[in-house]
């Protein structure tokens, strides 16, 4: 029998009382730093000296080694023509893939116990209740008080540290250097746009007030809103890191603009102990959640509408949270635009985006140096986002605009298509983008928008992206054509 020298040495080391160093015993090193304070936030003094004694739930989100496997499986089950298309994972299968190694959990818990803290474990994170003063000691950091232009305040630590040997197993610690993503209420004194020829053909009033009936006619699902296929398991989820939608505002919206949906309700699901009590909402922060829920209800009811209440986790943690649900929504609305400076271009969009950059965009050269050419490009699609109507805090408003207006509209249309597919025994569309880039966009499932432009979040001179034929950085593949999208999905996807 063969024994290596290492095998022979092991008993000797054990006999001498050798014990490996415990995780968390290494020197501290900065783990994450936010290098600037976001716009509309300012540091203010803690005049009442309340921060040190404030108790927070501090969460250590742990690395999940199965994420790359999950990404590949998601791509396989979402790519038309792949043998795995539509074979969505069960919650139990997701749990198994995303399981955090017990050694990682034990390491963080042991380190916390060495500092006198008992912890709880929930899925991929370890949590403790702790004062900010003790957090500053534990993370070798300093919290300061900041105020947003809306008046909301937040305690934030711009930089924090962890023992070096925990860096490889901890993904993020919250709340630390994350500022709540708040927005100022839109200025209602905006100029009226030039009348749209398309809107004139539908209804001249749609230029002034983009209502549910205007949207239904524009995107050709007006015959679908009163005759839904039976699909009780079909759902749509709304996530907005602001406040809870207000039933009183929803009722006023439906009574004026969608009377056939009067009585529609939503289900609120709390994440991380966030409130589902509408009376706790900050009146200055309800406008976006109100808008989203009013538009999804008016288009998709009686399919179930779910609102995830979350004031702390952020978007990536929200997605991880809902995939742990035993019965989660079939459609989730999201928004944004631009070229990412952090995320690389995905394979499913490479051909379309590279074609735009290389051959079609007149702005590529002009914008050189102001965007990451290899970054993830968006938007994928577009929808009408000007003078959209809603009710907020009892007030009628038809000046809402931007991606916050377009995302619930597009998501609602996908929910209607999913309802049709489920009623036919087909699977919901799931992750949509491979279908959009390989079939829906190239084969006419969306109206190609070839005029207009968008400017970035930070306007620098005349930098912009103009809409062109095919995919572009202004409008993606364009706006939805409900029946064309539905037919392409049913004809090409199992």
N, C-alpha and C positions, 0 to 999 in steps of 0.2 A: 504494500500500500504506500502511496506517495503522499507526503505531507510537505506543504510549503513552509518556508521559514516563518511566514506570517502566522500560519496556523499554530506552529510550535511556540511562538512568542506570546500568543494570546493568553494562555493560562498564567504565564509569568506576570504579564501586566495586571491581570485581574488579581493575582496573588498579592501584588504590591498595593492593591487598593485603588487602581486607576479608575476614574470616573470621567466620562466626557463632560466638557463644559456645558452648562445649561444654556439654552437659547435665551437671549435677552441679557446676557452677562457681558457682551462685548461693548466697546465704547460707542457712545452716541454719534450719529452723523445726520446732517440735514436730510430729511426724506422728501420734502416737497416745499416749494416756494412760489408764491404769487408775486410777480415782479411789479405789479401796478394795481392801483385801486380802480375798479371799473367806473365808467362815466356815471354821473348822477349820484355818486356816493361821496361822502366826506367824513373824515374823522371828527368826532365830537368828544368832549370830556365826559367822563363818568362822574358827574357832579354828586350823585348820591352814593357813590362807592358801592354799587350793588353787584358789579360783575364778580368780584372774588367769591361771594357766597352763592351765586346763581348755580343751580344744579342742572346739569345736562346729561343726556344719555349719549355717551361717547361710543362710537361704533368703529370697530376694526374690520374692514372688509378684506377678506383673505383671497389670495390668488387661487383661481380655479384652473388647474392644468388642462381640463377638458375643453376649454374654450376653442382652441384651434380645431378640434374634432367636431365640435358643434357647428362652427362656421362652415366646415366642408360639408357636413350632412345637410345643413340648411341650403347651401348652394345646390347640392345634388337634388334635393326634393323640390326645389323651386325652378330648376332649369328645364324648359320644355324639351322633350326628347330624351331626357335622362331616364333610365329605367326606374329610378327611385322617385320620379316626380309624383307629388301628392301624397307620399307615404310619410305623413307627419308623425312626429314622435309623440308618445304618450307622456303625461306628466311624470310617470315613474321612470321612463327612459331618460327624460331630461334630468331628473334628480340624479340618476346614476352617472351621467356624463359630467354634470356640474359639481359632483361631490368634492368637497374640500378634503384633502388628506388629513386624517386624524392627528398626524404628527404636527401639522401646522396649527391646528386648533389647540393641541396640548401645549405647544411652545408659547403661544400668545397667552393662554390662560396661566401658565406657570409664571411667566414674566409679570403679569398683572397681580398674581397672588403674592409674588415677592415684594410687591409694593403695597400689599394689604387690601387688594380689591377682589371681591368675588364677582364672577362674570357669568353671563348667560350666553348660550349659543343658539343662533337662529340661522339655519341654512348656511350661507357663506360668510357670516360675520359673527364676531364676538363683541358683546356690549357690556358696559358698566355704567352705573349711575355715579356721577362724580361732580364735585364743584369745579368751577373754572379755575379757582386758585390751585387746586390739586392737579388739574389738567395741565396747567402751566409748568408745574414741577415734573409731571410724568412725561410730557412731550418736549420739555426744555424750550418753551415758547412763551409768548406774551399775547394775550387777547386785548383788543381795543374795541371801543364802541364806534360804530359807523351809522350814519343816517342817510337814507335815500331821499331823492327829490320828492317822493310821495309822502315822506314823513316817517316811513317805517325804519326801525333801527335793527341792527344786528351786531352780535359780538363775533369778531373774526380774528384769527391768528394768521398773519400773512405767511409765516414760515413755521415749520415744526420738525422735530427730529425724533428718530427712533434708534434703538440699538442696531448696529450695522448688521448683525446676523438675523434680524427680523425683516430687513429690507426685501429679501427675496420671497417672502411668504405673505407680506401685507401689501394690499393693492392701494388702499386709501384709508385715511382716518377722518371721520366726520362727527360733528361739525368742527372744522378747523379753518381752512382758507377759502371756503366757498361762500360767495355772496349770493343771496337770493336773487333770482333772475326776475327783477321787477321792471315794469314799463310805466312810463308816464301815460296818463290818460290822453287820448288823441285830441289834438286841437280841432274843434268843430268848425272853425272859420276857415275852411279850405275852399279853393276855387272850384267851381263847377267845371267838369271836363267837357271837351267838345262832344256833341251828340254822336253816338255810335250808330252807324247804318244798320248793324245787326240788331241793336236794341230797338231802333225805330220800327223794324219789321215785326218784332215781337210785340212791343207795347211801348209807346213813347215815354211813358212814366218810368220805365225801367232804367232810363238814364239817370233819373233823380233818386230812385229807390230800388235797390236790387233786392227783391223779395223772393220768398220761396217759389212762387209761381213763375217769376221771371227766370230763375235758375232752372226750374224744371223744363220750361220751354226751350231755353237756350241749349241745354245739354240733352234734350230729347228724352227725358224720363217722365214727362207729364202724365202719360198713360199708365205709369207704374205705381204712382203714389197712393192709389186707392184700391189696387188689386194685387196684393202681395202674395207671392208663392208661400206656401206653408213651410216654414223652416224655424221652428221654435228655438233651436239651438244657435241660430244666427245672432251675433251680437256686435256692437261697435263700442269701442272704448275711447274716452276722452281723458287726456292728461294735461293739466295746466298747473304749473307751480305758482299759481296765484290762489284766489279764494274760491269758495264753493258756489256753484250756480244757485240762483235764487228762484224758487218755485213761483213766487209772485210775479217776477219778471217773465219767466217762461210762459205763464198763463196769459199775460198781456200780449206777448209776442204771438202766441198761437191764436188767440182770439182775433187779432187784427189780420194776420198774414197767412195763417194755416188753420182755419176754423174746423176743418175736418179732423185735425189732430188735437183738438181741445181735450184735455184730460190726460195727455201723454205725460209720463213720469220717467225719472231716471233712478238708477240704483247707485248709491254712493258706497264705495269700498275704501276703508281707511288703511293707509300704509304707515307703519311706524308710529301708530298712535295719533296720527293727524285727525283733526275733528271732521265729522260729517254733519255737524250741527250748523245749519245755515245761519243761525242767529249770531254765531261767532265770527262771521266773515267781516273783513275790513271793507267798508263801503267804497273805498278808493281803489280796491283791487279786484272787484268782481266782474268788470266789464268783459274781459276776455273769456273767462269760464262761462259766463252767461251767453256770450255770442256763440261759442262752440256748441254748447248743449242745445241752444235754441235752434241752430241750423241742423244738427244731426237728428234731433227729434222731429223737426218738421219734414225731413226728407225720408227718414227710415222707420219711424214708429208704424206698426207695433213691434218691430224687432227691438230687442232689449238694448237700451243705452246705459252704459256704465261710466261713472265718473270716479277716477282714482284720486282721492284726496291725499296730497303729499306736500308738506311744507319744507321738507328737509333733504330728501335723498338726491335729487337731481335726475336727469333723464336716463343715464346709463343704469343707475341703480333701480329706477322705476321699471325698466325693461326686464331686468333680472328678477324683480319682485313678481311681476305678473306672469312670467313663465313658470313660476312655482305654483300658480293657481291650478286647482284641479279642473276648473272649467273657465277658460279665459276667452276674451273677446276675439272675434274673427278679424276685425278691422281696427287699427289704431291710427289716429291722425297725427301727422307730424309736418313740420314746415321748415323753410330756410332757403338760402340761395348762395351761390358763390363757388369758389375753388378752395378746397381745404388746404391749409398749410401744415396739417398734422396727419391726415389720413391719406393713404395712397389710392390711386385710381383702381377701381375694381375691374376684374376681367370682363364682366358682363357689359360694361359701358365703354370699354377701351376703343372699340372700332368707331362708334358714333362720336365720341368726344375727340379722339385724335383726328377724325375726318373734319370736324368743326374747326379745330385749331390749325390744322395744316392747310385746309383748302377753302373754307367758307367764311371764317370770321374776319371782317375788316379791322377788327380791334386787336387782334393778337399782337401785332407789332407795336401798336400804340400803347398797349398795356404791359409791355415787356418790363419785368422787374417788379410789377405790382401784384403778381399772382404766382402761385406754384403750378407750373405747367403739368406736373405729374400728379397733382392732388386729386382727390375725389371731387368730381364735378357735380354740381346740382344747380337748379332744380331738375328733377326727373320729368315732372309734368307741371301744368299750370291750371289755374281756374280764375274766373272773374273775381277781382278783389278790389273793387272800387264802389264807394257809396253803398256798402252792404248795410242792411238794417238790423237793429236789435233793440231790446229794452234793457236798461241797466238802472237799478235803484229807482224804478218807476218812470224813468225818462226815456222817451222815444228818440232814437238816434239812427240816422242813415248816412253816417260819415265814416264808418269803420272801413279800413283798407289794409292791404298788405298780405303777406303769407299767412298771418293769423286768420284772415278771412277766407283764403282759398283752401287751406288744408282740410277743414271740416267738410267743405263742399265736395272735394274729390273723394275723401274717405267715405262719405255717405253714398256716393255712386258705386264705389267698390262693394259696400255693404249690400246694396240692392242686387248687384251681380252675384255676390256670394249666396244670397238668399235664393236666387234662381237656381244656382248650381246645386245647392244642398237639397232643394226640393226635387231635383232630377236624379238624386243619388250620387252626385259628384262631390268632390272635396272642395272646400273653400280655397281661394287662390293662394293664401299664405303669403310668403315673402314675394312681393310683386315685381321687383325690378328686372329680373332676367326675362320675364314675359314682356314687360314694357319695351325693353331694348331689342329683343329678338323678333317679336311678333307684333305687338300692339302699335308701337311707333312706326316701324317700317311699312306695315300693311294697312295703315289708315284707320286705326282705332281712335286716333286723336286728331283734332283739328290743328294743323300746322300753322303756327303764328309767325308771319314773316315780316311784320312791321313793328316798330317800337324799340325801346331800349330800357335797360335797368342800370342803376348806379349802385356802387358798393356802400357798405355801412359807413365807411369813411370816404367821403368824396374828395378826390385829389384832382384838381383841375377839371378836365373834361373826360376823365377815365370812365368808361362804361362798357357794357356788353350789349350789342344790338341783336335783335331777333333776325334769324335768317332761315332759309329752307332747311328742313330736317331738324335734328337736335341742335339746340343752341343754349348758351349760358344765360339767356334772358328768360326763356319760357320752357326749357326742356323740350319734350316731344310735342308740347302743345296742350290744349284743353280737351276734356273727355267728350266722346260721342257715345252715349250710353248703349244704344242698341248695337253699334258697330263693335264696341268693346265686348259686350256680352256674347255676340256671335263669334268673335275671334277666340274668346276664352272657351266657349262650349265646343267649337269646331276643332280646336287644336290641343286642348288639354283634357286629360282623363278625369 
